[in-house]
Amino acid sequence: MGASSLLILVLLLSGVGFFLGRTRSRQFANNLGGVRHLHSLPSYYGTMVAYWGAIPGLLVILLWLGFEDLVVRQLTLLSLPASALPTDTAEVELLLAQIDNVASGMLGTSDPLVINAAEYTQRVEDIGRSWMTGMTVVLVLIGLGLAVKRIHPELAARNESEFTFRAVLMACSMIAILTTLGIVLSVLFESLRFFSQISFWEFITGTHWSPQTAIRADQVGASGSFGAVPLFVGTLQISLVAMCVAVPVGLMSAIYLAEYASPRLRGIAKPLLEVLAGIPTVVYGFFAALTVAPAIRNWGEQLGFATSSESALAAGLVMGIMIIPFVSSLSDDVINAVPQSLRDGSFALGATQSETIRRVIIPAALPGIVGGILLAVSRAIGETMIVVMAAGLAANLTANPLESVTTVTVQIVTLLVGDQEFDSAKTLAAFALGLVLFIVTLILNIIALWVVNRYREQYE
């Protein structure tokens, strides 16, 4: 039985355990004269029984999914003759990948060694799934049986259920924290490998980006320059253009919909505005490449400016349109959350509606507005498709928005596309760029918190 089917079975058995626990507790209550004689409500007894069955089963499934590949690979290697095993680690990994592909039916071969190993791998996987299914079902049934047997009127089922629920929530939060830590450490370690080959100062201050490192000493066209300043400038340039479009339009739209628009108009306009967030970025890229970029080029030529077919202005304008809902929707929700009593007090003191918005509502809603703008900035910095299609791949160091530029995220994708060798500075440069993005995002969060704490209005 597969993991997904087994998971469904565990949940179904736990549901059965819930009804068994609740039924048994009600039997005790009927014998004693009512639910008031129980320590907890019957639903808590059922929940406790469900936990006792579900948690052991889920742990077995998680452990098996985590260690299945490692166990199967080791057993497959042990089944191979020692004379047939390659001495190089890369060749061993290639052999195992070939065996896995043959076992899964994705690849055919006439090599008897690989065929036998694939058949052995398939048998091991089938035996492992059978053992996992059996162990999981047995543990779930044992847990359910023990939990049902423990039920009695004085059992603090509510306390156990709430403690288990808090433990599950804590485990989920720890998973999120550990995942974040793992991402940071993985990017940091790979970045340190890059900086062991390329100078950190050259990376931060260099003005020429050409990561095509030479494989041979006599190879032509592989300068291996890793100055990332053009990428940083291009990212900031496109993001600045996007925010110049998204922040004023989004914020003013939110203020109008929240304070001036009628309920009927708001009910029509807000969903239409939020449709922009559901359009795929590749569609925005087509729009930028086929409509906005040619229009900007024609207007630039008519005004006498040298305009590229792919420009930072085209990508920034379309990106700004795309992230308008991030600013408007969050700002609208935050403005509507401001207590009506603040508005009434301002009107009672003789303030106009515009003065109330500027001096009362905006200061009260500032934390949410800053959060929406920060989300929009992060979205702009991380966008890739629109930049590829409308701004190009050229790492030009220029302040002219009518020229072609590129961003950090586009270069990360470019460096990691295809089969790459993770020991080369070219590939490791992607992790260094990712580390820079992480640090920039962290700085933006710190600035946002400072702005919120500095200018936020406190209300009782």
Buried (B, 14 or more C-beta within 10 A) or exposed (E): BEBEEBBEBBBEBBBBBBEBBBBBBBEBBEEEEEBEEBBBBBBBBBBBBBBBBBBBBBEBBEEBEEEBEEEBBEBBBEEBEEEEEEEEEEEBEEBBEBBBBBBEEEBEEEEEEBBEBBEBBBEBBEEBBEEBBEBBBEBBBEBBBEBBEBBEBEBEBBEBBBEBEEEEEEEEEEEEEEEEEEEEEEBBEBBBBBBEBBEEEBBEEBEBBBBEBEEEEEEEEBEBBBBBBBBBBBBBBBBBBBBEBBBEBBBEBBBBBBBEBEEEEBEEBBEEBBEBBEEEBEEBBBBBBEEBBBEBBEEBEEEEEEBBEBBBBBBBBBBBBBBBBBBBBBBBBBBBEBEEEBBEEBBEEEBEEEEBBEEBBBBBBBBBBBBBBBBBBBBBBBBBBBBBBBBBBBBBBBEBBBBBBBBBBBBBBBBBEEEEEEEBBBBBBBBBBBBBBBEBBEEBEEEBEEBBEEEBEEEE
